[in-house]
Amino acid sequence: MTGLCLGQLNPLEHVVQHRIWAPHLPWDIPFFDQFTILSNHMIMQVIAAVLVVTLLPRFVRKRAGDDPIGRFVPRGVGNAIEAICGLLREHVARPALGPHTDRFVPYVWSAFFFVLTCNLLGLIPLSDWTRPLGVSGLGGTATGNIGVTAALAICTLGMIIINGLRLQGWGYIRHFFMGPPLLAPMIAVLEVVGLIAKTFALAMRLFANMIAGHILLAVLLGLTGMAWAALGAGWGSGVAGLVVLGSGFIYCLELLVAVLQAFIFAFLSATFIGQAVVLHAEHAEHAAEAHADLHATAEHPEKPASEGA
């Protein structure tokens, strides 16, 4: 970060992936010249996964007391975590997944907390803190790497296809071939393209939003050194003050984006999975049942009361 402020580093140095262990291939293969076995983004993914797996269960196990009521009341951070899980379950997963909510909500929770942890870790300048101690390989936003976001999107794609076939069987295949028989093959091709486009959108949306803010912050900090070199100490100090204020505002905005992008990834994943496991016919059946119940209640408003009595 100091190098950025002095204008000595490329603004992308804090954004791009830094390879720690990369093999030297004896042959020249396109796209394999950047093959990496270990990088700072991989390390940050592992740290994020360990934090999610170890800390979340500890937080939610903390209860208000040992009595029958206290055992069901969360305490501290666990209260916030249960509130977030309830929000994701009732307002994100259930509208999209319907009767299959309980089956897929653990994936929605896992995706949200993992992406959120990766996003928040990327806002901590770990590389600047650990480099003076001789420790390298820490720091960076894993979700600012298209390879990472593509892997997460492919996980969602696997959930879509595998569970669509497992729960709907041939009905999932048939829903690709909609419309008149002559147009059905063309529609099937468009449906496949749409499925690929959904996966691409999941990967690119998270990647672009997470890398854009970091690049903007790095460019702003780089203006400090350039202003000192071009305008001198007096005007350079004024520019540096404005840069610090602007960077603080953008950093707060980055915190909001980190949470928002994790929510959007979980929301879109639940929506896309729901489109595969809850087909239109099933939606129509549930809607018809709800309409029939509403119509019966309107005609006989006293019936539920008499049944309850």
Legacy VTK file of the C-alpha trace (Angstrom):
# vtk DataFile Version 3.0
C-alpha trace
ASCII
DATASET POLYDATA
POINTS 309 float
0.000 0.000 0.000
2.910 2.334 0.703
4.305 1.636 -2.741
0.967 2.557 -4.274
0.842 5.866 -2.404
4.368 6.697 -3.582
3.484 5.765 -7.147
6.104 2.993 -7.238
3.775 0.035 -7.874
1.389 -0.929 -10.618
-2.210 -0.471 -9.325
-2.944 -4.050 -10.387
-0.290 -5.477 -8.056
-2.827 -5.692 -5.207
-5.535 -7.173 -7.439
-4.060 -9.823 -9.710
-3.128 -13.331 -8.646
0.454 -13.877 -7.510
1.827 -17.317 -8.248
3.772 -18.966 -5.445
4.305 -22.393 -6.975
3.997 -22.807 -10.733
5.598 -25.669 -12.682
7.755 -24.996 -15.723
6.249 -27.098 -18.484
8.776 -28.474 -21.009
6.310 -28.028 -23.862
4.397 -25.040 -25.145
0.650 -25.567 -24.733
-1.792 -22.699 -25.245
-3.492 -21.495 -22.034
-1.246 -23.723 -19.890
1.585 -21.210 -19.565
-0.276 -19.698 -16.589
-0.917 -23.068 -14.919
-0.579 -22.550 -11.162
-0.437 -25.064 -8.334
-0.389 -22.559 -5.455
-1.141 -18.832 -5.354
-2.224 -16.175 -2.892
-5.851 -16.498 -4.012
-5.793 -20.236 -3.346
-4.430 -19.616 0.142
-7.129 -17.026 0.826
-9.798 -19.509 -0.294
-8.500 -22.081 2.152
-8.414 -19.497 4.955
-11.993 -18.468 4.142
-13.184 -22.075 4.124
-11.462 -22.824 7.447
-12.987 -19.720 9.031
-16.479 -20.630 7.838
-16.214 -24.262 8.939
-14.710 -23.548 12.357
-16.224 -20.244 13.465
-19.848 -20.472 12.328
-20.639 -23.663 14.312
-18.982 -22.166 17.405
-21.002 -18.972 17.096
-24.372 -20.677 16.658
-23.722 -23.067 19.575
-23.649 -20.175 22.048
-27.025 -20.029 23.780
-28.619 -17.714 26.310
-28.884 -20.458 28.962
-29.189 -24.154 29.762
-32.894 -24.090 30.571
-35.442 -25.426 28.038
-36.099 -21.911 26.700
-32.540 -20.608 26.827
-31.251 -23.496 24.734
-33.290 -22.173 21.797
-32.193 -18.528 22.168
-28.943 -17.644 20.344
-26.462 -15.256 21.895
-23.994 -12.748 20.469
-22.862 -13.259 16.882
-24.953 -16.420 16.660
-28.070 -14.276 16.870
-27.027 -12.361 13.742
-26.070 -15.566 11.932
-29.435 -17.181 12.650
-31.183 -14.016 11.476
-29.234 -14.107 8.203
-29.981 -17.818 7.742
-33.670 -17.194 8.366
-33.684 -14.365 5.832
-31.996 -16.523 3.204
-34.321 -19.429 3.908
-37.651 -17.620 3.876
-37.058 -14.786 1.418
-34.463 -16.255 -0.963
-34.661 -20.048 -0.998
-38.342 -20.748 -0.296
-39.859 -18.551 -3.066
-37.588 -20.202 -5.637
-37.334 -23.761 -4.334
-40.797 -24.250 -2.850
-41.182 -27.779 -1.451
-37.474 -28.476 -2.021
-36.289 -25.667 0.251
-34.982 -27.897 3.044
-33.023 -29.958 0.547
-31.078 -27.065 -0.990
-30.948 -24.324 1.637
-27.646 -25.678 3.107
-25.999 -25.043 -0.267
-27.440 -21.510 -0.364
-26.127 -20.843 3.151
-22.697 -22.292 2.336
-22.369 -20.266 -0.869
-23.369 -17.038 0.871
-21.033 -17.322 3.861
-18.070 -18.576 1.793
-18.365 -15.782 -0.787
-18.927 -13.206 1.964
-15.838 -14.359 3.862
-13.686 -14.249 0.711
-14.975 -10.762 -0.074
-14.305 -9.421 3.417
-10.841 -10.982 3.648
-9.958 -9.225 0.403
-10.548 -5.869 2.096
-7.838 -6.569 4.690
-4.320 -5.569 3.506
-2.737 -8.784 4.753
0.119 -8.646 2.255
1.267 -5.247 3.582
1.094 -6.506 7.159
2.872 -9.819 6.623
5.518 -8.860 4.045
7.755 -7.073 6.628
7.609 -10.253 8.710
8.953 -12.309 5.802
5.611 -14.013 5.140
4.436 -13.979 1.535
1.390 -15.414 -0.188
-1.275 -13.809 1.991
-3.693 -11.135 0.884
-5.850 -10.539 -2.150
-9.488 -11.067 -2.977
-10.105 -14.635 -4.094
-13.459 -13.697 -5.623
-11.631 -11.108 -7.748
-10.202 -14.039 -9.715
-12.289 -15.253 -12.653
-11.050 -18.806 -12.057
-12.482 -18.792 -8.539
-15.844 -17.323 -9.500
-16.056 -19.694 -12.477
-15.492 -22.665 -10.152
-18.262 -21.427 -7.843
-20.599 -20.941 -10.805
-19.799 -24.454 -12.077
-20.748 -25.829 -8.649
-24.145 -24.172 -9.060
-24.396 -25.527 -12.608
-23.748 -29.026 -11.268
-26.477 -28.563 -8.672
-28.858 -27.455 -11.427
-28.245 -30.325 -13.833
-27.745 -33.182 -11.360
-30.738 -32.348 -9.185
-32.919 -31.471 -12.155
-32.343 -34.968 -13.520
-32.551 -36.616 -10.104
-35.793 -34.987 -9.002
-37.596 -34.483 -12.309
-36.125 -37.274 -14.441
-37.203 -37.073 -18.067
-39.420 -34.130 -17.185
-36.267 -32.027 -16.854
-35.152 -33.094 -20.342
-38.605 -32.526 -21.824
-38.819 -28.966 -20.547
-35.948 -28.082 -22.903
-38.098 -29.142 -25.886
-41.036 -26.791 -25.514
-43.301 -25.379 -28.178
-44.377 -26.887 -31.518
-42.545 -30.043 -32.642
-40.777 -28.273 -35.517
-39.462 -25.533 -33.232
-38.679 -27.772 -30.245
-35.050 -28.583 -31.292
-34.277 -24.894 -31.814
-35.830 -24.025 -28.469
-33.766 -26.794 -26.826
-30.587 -25.241 -28.228
-31.638 -21.847 -26.891
-32.394 -23.371 -23.482
-28.906 -24.915 -23.346
-27.374 -21.586 -24.354
-29.438 -19.929 -21.631
-28.150 -22.425 -19.054
-24.570 -21.647 -20.050
-25.339 -17.920 -19.984
-26.650 -18.240 -16.423
-23.390 -19.854 -15.340
-21.363 -17.189 -17.157
-23.414 -14.419 -15.544
-22.861 -15.884 -12.063
-19.089 -15.959 -12.585
-18.694 -12.587 -14.314
-21.009 -10.628 -12.019
-19.117 -11.597 -8.864
-15.684 -11.272 -10.502
-16.313 -7.866 -12.095
-17.894 -6.277 -9.045
-15.166 -7.439 -6.689
-12.215 -6.488 -8.887
-13.570 -3.089 -9.971
-13.605 -1.512 -6.517
-10.123 -2.762 -5.693
-8.710 -1.354 -8.925
-10.395 1.988 -8.247
-8.902 2.145 -4.750
-5.451 1.250 -6.074
-5.648 3.914 -8.794
-6.735 6.584 -6.303
-3.877 5.741 -3.952
-1.488 5.849 -6.880
-2.545 9.446 -7.555
-0.945 10.482 -4.259
2.615 9.798 -5.387
1.943 11.231 -8.846
0.564 14.452 -7.292
3.608 14.843 -5.043
5.968 14.343 -7.982
4.091 16.676 -10.338
2.781 19.419 -8.018
5.216 19.448 -5.136
4.689 18.964 -1.416
2.084 21.712 -0.946
-0.437 20.863 -3.634
0.477 17.185 -3.352
-0.614 17.190 0.294
-3.949 18.707 -0.688
-4.495 16.062 -3.345
-3.472 13.355 -0.855
-6.091 14.590 1.627
-8.822 14.415 -1.005
-7.625 10.961 -2.055
-7.763 9.707 1.534
-11.310 11.011 1.973
-12.426 9.511 -1.334
-10.703 6.214 -0.566
-12.449 6.011 2.814
-15.820 6.514 1.156
-15.081 3.897 -1.508
-13.833 1.471 1.147
-17.152 1.767 2.995
-18.898 1.202 -0.325
-16.738 -1.884 -0.845
-18.001 -3.295 2.463
-21.557 -2.900 1.193
-20.640 -4.470 -2.154
-18.979 -7.424 -0.391
-22.212 -8.257 1.444
-24.449 -7.454 -1.530
-22.529 -9.624 -3.993
-22.586 -12.592 -1.608
-26.352 -12.166 -1.287
-26.805 -11.858 -5.068
-24.756 -15.001 -5.704
-26.846 -16.962 -3.186
-30.086 -15.486 -4.565
-29.265 -16.311 -8.198
-28.044 -19.796 -7.276
-31.314 -20.534 -5.470
-33.310 -19.105 -8.382
-31.492 -21.114 -11.043
-31.704 -24.348 -9.032
-35.405 -23.709 -8.423
-36.011 -23.332 -12.153
-34.632 -26.853 -12.629
-36.185 -28.727 -9.702
-39.561 -26.931 -9.608
-40.915 -27.095 -13.152
-43.762 -24.999 -14.570
-46.301 -27.788 -14.247
-45.520 -28.143 -10.563
-45.826 -24.389 -10.097
-49.178 -24.456 -11.884
-50.401 -27.317 -9.690
-49.515 -25.467 -6.465
-51.076 -22.262 -7.805
-54.278 -24.119 -8.714
-54.464 -25.663 -5.243
-53.940 -22.265 -3.599
-56.601 -20.702 -5.846
-59.077 -23.499 -5.040
-58.476 -23.079 -1.281
-58.934 -19.323 -1.556
-62.147 -19.759 -3.574
-63.534 -22.267 -1.056
-62.728 -19.945 1.855
-64.445 -17.042 0.096
-67.607 -19.107 -0.507
-67.702 -20.637 2.993
-65.965 -18.241 5.388
-67.593 -19.920 8.376
-66.290 -23.408 7.499
-62.813 -23.156 9.091
-64.343 -21.792 12.302
-66.895 -24.603 12.473
-64.210 -27.197 11.818
-62.048 -25.721 14.538
-64.975 -25.802 16.949
LINES 1 310
309 0 1 2 3 4 5 6 7 8 9 10 11 12 13 14 15 16 17 18 19 20 21 22 23 24 25 26 27 28 29 30 31 32 33 34 35 36 37 38 39 40 41 42 43 44 45 46 47 48 49 50 51 52 53 54 55 56 57 58 59 60 61 62 63 64 65 66 67 68 69 70 71 72 73 74 75 76 77 78 79 80 81 82 83 84 85 86 87 88 89 90 91 92 93 94 95 96 97 98 99 100 101 102 103 104 105 106 107 108 109 110 111 112 113 114 115 116 117 118 119 120 121 122 123 124 125 126 127 128 129 130 131 132 133 134 135 136 137 138 139 140 141 142 143 144 145 146 147 148 149 150 151 152 153 154 155 156 157 158 159 160 161 162 163 164 165 166 167 168 169 170 171 172 173 174 175 176 177 178 179 180 181 182 183 184 185 186 187 188 189 190 191 192 193 194 195 196 197 198 199 200 201 202 203 204 205 206 207 208 209 210 211 212 213 214 215 216 217 218 219 220 221 222 223 224 225 226 227 228 229 230 231 232 233 234 235 236 237 238 239 240 241 242 243 244 245 246 247 248 249 250 251 252 253 254 255 256 257 258 259 260 261 262 263 264 265 266 267 268 269 270 271 272 273 274 275 276 277 278 279 280 281 282 283 284 285 286 287 288 289 290 291 292 293 294 295 296 297 298 299 300 301 302 303 304 305 306 307 308
